[in-house]
Amino acid sequence: MLKRDRVTVFLNASAGTASSQPHLAGELEALFRAAGCHAIIKVLREGEDVNRVARDASAHASIVVAGGGDGTVSGVAGGLVGSRAALGVLPLGTLNHFAKDLDIPLNLREAVAVIAAGRRTCVDVGEVNDRVFVNNSSIGVYPDIVQERDMLRRQGYAKWSAMGLAMLRVLRRDHGMTVRMEMNGRQTNWQTPFVFIGNNEYVIDGMQLGGRKRIDQGSLFVYLAPRARGRDLPARFAQALVSRTKRSDAFEMVASQDLAIHTRTTGTIRVAVDGEVVKLSTPLRYRTRQGALQVLVPRQ
């Protein structure tokens, strides 16, 4: 890292592992100082517009860091797309998919060292109705499960108990949805429990299920489960874990640089964007923005 580089860190103190570390901001400041750089730590307030504060920071900081889970990373990335500032990642969430796919260490001291080293690479992002995502977006059962889970949490259920019960309830009653998709110059109709749009290709076979080998191929990958209902999905995912997906018709996969999804619902529908559920107007219009985000990554 050059001496003139300015680092601003946006910390989501309520993210997965961060919530159990009350003195984390001070510890991060000390870690950056030990790594040879001065970092300004800003704790995000509940409901704060993360896109906006990251965009504002990119005007004077050459490195803007997301300290949190994938939702925080996605929010900060959305403010940096197309700017000269690079995204640093401190993985503090429960799953940290983006960090894992880029081999960013989950250990905080090591993640700070990656940021201090300053090695940049360009990766793609996806957009749905102009909203940026770094991992994926989906409609169908997942947004419904999140809504059910949040209702159960308000009733007093613990996090993972609420998630398990929500999955059971939603998958049991789901009968699939009909969508019309426009992509690659064609229109197709599908009956499916979900449509999953990945920022680049996801592994759908074996123990690496759900990961990506690259985030710079310049393509969206669309996944569906044709002719399935919600209750069929556990068996299909079990099939995927034993590496039989590509030899069956369990899932359909199509690559495209842009697409439009029409549903029978008019107005707005629930859409998952990097794990956060938002309401967006239909039709949903997706596109890839190749190499639009600079990220600090380890040396290979």
Long-range contacts (C-beta under 8 A, 24 or more apart in sequence): 1-36, 1-37, 1-63, 1-115, 1-116, 1-117, 1-118, 2-118, 4-62, 5-37, 5-62, 5-63, 5-118, 6-38, 6-40, 6-60, 6-61, 6-62, 6-63, 7-32, 7-37, 7-38, 7-39, 7-40, 7-61, 7-62, 7-63, 7-64, 7-65, 7-88, 7-115, 8-39, 8-40, 8-42, 8-57, 8-61, 8-63, 8-64, 8-65, 9-39, 9-40, 9-41, 9-42, 9-64, 9-65, 9-67, 9-88, 9-90, 10-42, 10-44, 10-50, 10-53, 10-54, 10-57, 10-64, 10-65, 10-66, 10-67, 10-68, 10-72, 10-76, 11-41, 11-42, 11-43, 11-44, 11-67, 11-68, 11-90, 11-92, 12-44, 12-66, 12-67, 12-68, 12-69, 12-71, 12-72, 12-92, 13-43, 13-44, 14-46, 15-67, 15-68, 15-69, 15-72, 15-92, 15-93, 16-69, 16-92, 16-93, 16-94, 16-95, 17-92, 17-93, 17-94, 18-67, 18-68, 18-92, 24-92, 27-108, 28-67, 28-90, 28-108, 28-112, 31-108, 31-109, 31-112, 32-112, 32-115, 32-116, 35-112, 35-113, 35-115, 35-116, 36-116, 37-115, 37-116, 39-65, 44-68, 44-72, 50-75, 50-76, 50-78, 50-79, 51-75, 51-76, 51-78, 51-79, 51-132, 52-79, 53-79, 54-78, 54-79, 54-80, 55-79, 55-80, 55-83, 57-85, 58-83, 58-84, 58-85, 61-85, 62-86, 63-87, 63-88, 63-115, 63-118, 63-296, 64-88, 65-89, 65-90, 65-115, 66-90, 67-92, 68-92, 68-93, 69-93, 69-94, 69-95, 69-96, 69-275, 70-95, 70-96, 70-97, 70-98, 70-134, 70-135, 70-274, 70-275, 71-274, 71-275, 71-276, 73-98, 73-99, 73-134, 73-274, 74-98, 74-132, 74-133, 74-134, 74-135, 74-273, 74-274, 74-275, 74-276, 77-125, 77-132, 77-134, 77-293, 78-125, 78-131, 78-132, 80-293, 80-294, 81-125, 81-132, 81-289, 81-292, 81-293, 82-289, 82-292, 84-294, 85-294, 86-118, 86-120, 86-294, 86-295, 86-296, 87-293, 87-294, 87-295, 87-296, 88-114, 88-115, 88-295, 88-296, 89-115, 89-295, 89-296, 90-115, 95-275, 97-135, 97-210, 97-211, 98-134, 98-135, 100-211, 101-135, 101-211, 101-212, 101-215, 102-215, 102-295, 102-297, 103-297, 103-298, 103-300, 104-297, 104-298, 105-298, 114-296, 114-297, 114-298, 115-296, 117-296, 117-298, 117-299, 118-296, 119-296, 119-297, 119-298, 119-299, 120-294, 120-295, 120-296, 120-297, 121-216, 121-294, 121-295, 121-297, 122-216, 122-291, 122-292, 122-293, 122-294, 122-295, 123-215, 123-216, 123-291, 123-293, 123-295, 124-199, 124-200, 124-215, 124-216, 124-217, 124-218, 124-219, 124-288, 124-289, 124-290, 124-291, 124-292, 124-293, 125-199, 125-288, 125-289, 125-292, 125-293, 126-197, 126-198, 126-199, 126-220, 126-286, 126-287, 126-288, 126-289, 127-286, 127-287, 127-288, 127-289, 128-197, 128-271, 128-273, 128-280, 128-284, 128-285, 128-286, 129-280, 129-281, 129-284, 129-285, 131-273, 131-278, 131-280, 132-289, 133-199, 133-273, 133-274, 134-199, 134-215, 134-274, 134-293, 135-198, 135-199, 135-274, 135-275, 136-196, 136-197, 136-198, 136-199, 136-202, 136-272, 136-274, 137-196, 137-197, 137-271, 137-272, 137-273, 137-274, 137-286, 138-194, 138-195, 138-196, 138-197, 138-271, 138-272, 139-177, 139-179, 139-194, 139-195, 139-261, 139-263, 139-269, 139-270, 139-271, 139-272, 139-284, 140-174, 140-177, 140-192, 140-193, 140-194, 140-195, 141-170, 141-171, 141-174, 141-193, 141-194, 141-230, 141-233, 142-194, 142-196, 142-272, 143-270, 143-271, 143-272, 143-277, 144-170, 144-174, 144-270, 145-170, 146-272, 146-275, 146-277, 147-270, 147-277, 170-230, 171-230, 171-231, 171-233, 171-234, 172-230, 172-231, 173-230, 174-229, 174-230, 174-231, 175-229, 175-230, 176-228, 176-229, 176-230, 177-263, 177-264, 178-263, 178-264, 179-261, 179-262, 179-263, 180-261, 180-262, 180-263, 181-222, 181-259, 181-260, 181-261, 181-262, 182-259, 182-260, 182-262, 183-222, 183-254, 183-256, 183-258, 183-259, 183-260, 184-254, 184-256, 190-224, 190-226, 190-252, 191-226, 191-227, 192-224, 192-225, 192-226, 192-228, 193-225, 193-228, 193-229, 193-230, 193-232, 193-233, 194-223, 194-224, 194-225, 195-222, 195-223, 195-224, 195-261, 196-222, 196-223, 196-224, 197-221, 197-222, 197-223, 197-259, 197-286, 198-222, 198-223, 199-288, 201-255, 204-240, 204-245, 204-246, 204-251, 204-253, 205-240, 205-243, 205-244, 205-245, 205-246, 206-240, 206-241, 206-242, 206-243, 207-241, 209-237, 209-240, 209-241, 216-290, 216-291, 218-257, 218-288, 218-290, 218-291, 219-255, 219-256, 219-257, 219-288, 220-255, 220-256, 220-257, 220-258, 220-259, 220-286, 220-287, 220-288, 221-253, 221-254, 221-255, 222-253, 222-254, 222-255, 222-256, 222-259, 223-251, 223-252, 223-253, 224-251, 224-252, 225-250, 225-251, 225-252, 226-252, 257-287, 257-288, 258-285, 258-286, 258-287, 258-288, 259-285, 259-286, 260-284, 260-285, 260-286, 261-286
